[in-house]
């Protein structure tokens, strides 16, 4: 985790780097967006701060030859409003450095704006666009990384390599070029299909990622399963209602699922 800012000069340099476009195109992460937002809001009105942020971001994109479509008006507006809401909760006399570090700490999660404004239709659409579902089997590294992050066991690499190679169908959800969700269908392709390895990295949970994965897996099953096929799924504790939405039902209490773990 990066160290907090120590002086106003450090903060001002971030603002100047954006405005002058001397900051590299890959060196302006979410943290620096927040720094600039705080600076603008502490030195102007909300409307003026939004206008400055908009102008600075568009100039930055144009200077670096980046697609202007990356800029999202509604998202910028929402972030400015959210930062101002957080600043309003602070003592107006708190030093700029303290205010900046506090905002960074409170709003470090890039999903915060979506959680704060869940009914904003434009933001809902933007959130969905942030995730891409790809119909492919995860690599061994992706498989174990996502499973571990989601609280599931890490599998022996040799076993994972062999098992993944025998996948009938799989889906990966990608966010900013990183796989953050996985799911697979395994089985004999006729009599039995098992839905396995549904896992989503915690910070991307409750964003519709699991829904994307399960929808893709069930689409495959619906297209390939035969009238007598059986589709199985082992649900973890507390998430059975999610799978029930896709037609799964729990077995009777006197018909427990059984397994042997190696």
Buried (B, 14 or more C-beta within 10 A) or exposed (E): EEEEBEEEEBBEBBBEBBBEBEBEEEEBEBBBBBBBBBBBBBEEEBEEBBBBBBEBBBBBBEEEEEEEEEBBEBBBBBBBBBBBEBBEEEEEEEEBBEBBBBBBEBBEEBBBBBEBBEEBEBBBEBBEEBBEBEEBBBBBEBBBBBBBBBEBEEBEEEEBEEBBEEBBBBBBBBBEEEBBBBBBBBBEBEEEBBBBBBBBBEEBBEBBBBBBBBBBBBEBBEEBBEEEBEBBBEBEEEEEEBBEEBEBEEEEEEEEEEEEEE
